[in-house]
Structure formats: C-alpha cells, structure tokens
Amino acid sequence: MTNRKQHIAEIALQLFGEKGFENTSTQLIAKAAGVSEALIFKHFGSKDQLLEFVIRNGYKRIIEDNRGGLAEPDPLAFIYSVIELPFKLVQAEPHFWKLQYRLADSEMARQQHERFMKPVPALLREAFKKLSYADPDKETELLLLLVEALWKQEATKTEEHGRDMLDFIKGKYRAQQ
C-alpha cells in the first residue's frame, strides 16, 4: 500500500471518528490530508469504499496487535484480559473505536466486529468451567455484555476517568469454592 493511500485512510479515520461518516466530505478529507479529492477516488473509488477500507484495515491491525491475548492459559488471567480488552483497544486506537460506535447501524462494521470477537465466547466458557462456575454460559453472556458496554463507554468518554470500573468488575471474578 502506498504511503499516500495510508495517509488518506488515517486522516479519514480521524475525521470519521470525530465528525461521523455523514458529516465528513471527501473534500474535507482531501484538504486535511493535503491531497486532491480526485486522488481519494483514484485510491478508493468512493467514500463508502474508503470507509470499508478504514474499518477492515483497523480490525486487521487490532487482530495482529492482540493475537497473543487469546492464548492465555490461566483461566482467571484470561477473564481479566477480556475485561481489560475494551480499555486496551480504545487506548491504542481511540478514533477507530469512536468510529465503530458511530457505525452501530452499519452491517459491514457489525460483521467485522463479530468476526473479531468470534473466538472469545467459547474461550470464556472454558475459563469459567475451569474455575468451577455453576453456569459458564450465563457468566460468559454477562461478561460479554459488560465488555460491550465498557468499550462503548470508553470510546465515547470525553474525559479520563481511570480504570475504576474495570478494577471493580475484575474484583467480581475469582475461582469458585
């Protein structure tokens, strides 16, 4: 991929995240990237295709950066890493997650997110089983709801308010007697 194409995609991600897809024109992206609008269309074809590129590329980066996290053998450490995931992901890619939040109704964005999360439920169920939780399925469902809420909260927050909720949630999980 050319540096210019990557640069355009990075500027688009930032603007889409800040202003929303509908409120960001290709003209605005071109101006901010210091390129012609025609170059955007040459590289991406359309604003929709640019958005799709930005989302697919974002998930590719995130999957590569977090590949080792799903291999955690200790069940409690794995559960904690899942709880930490929203915080870690949003810290690393704030514009991307802000954009994902704004695209809640986009089928393509939702599919990419589901593909990214696909291995997590089975691994969580296994971790809860190893820790002797009475209902690993319900525990998995609950934790995934919490994680979903956490990344949305993290992506849309306006000020730094620390990790209080993450630590609180982590305190709820331990091996069962």
Secondary structure by P-SEA (a helix, b strand, c coil): ccaaaaaaaaaaaaaaaacccccccaaaaaaaacccaaaaaaacccaaaaaaaaaaaaaaaaaaacccccccccaaaaaaaaaaaaaaaaaacaaaaaaaaaacccaaaaaaaaaaacccaaaaaaaaaaaccccaaaaaaaaaaaaaaaaaaaacccccccaaaaaaaaaaccccc
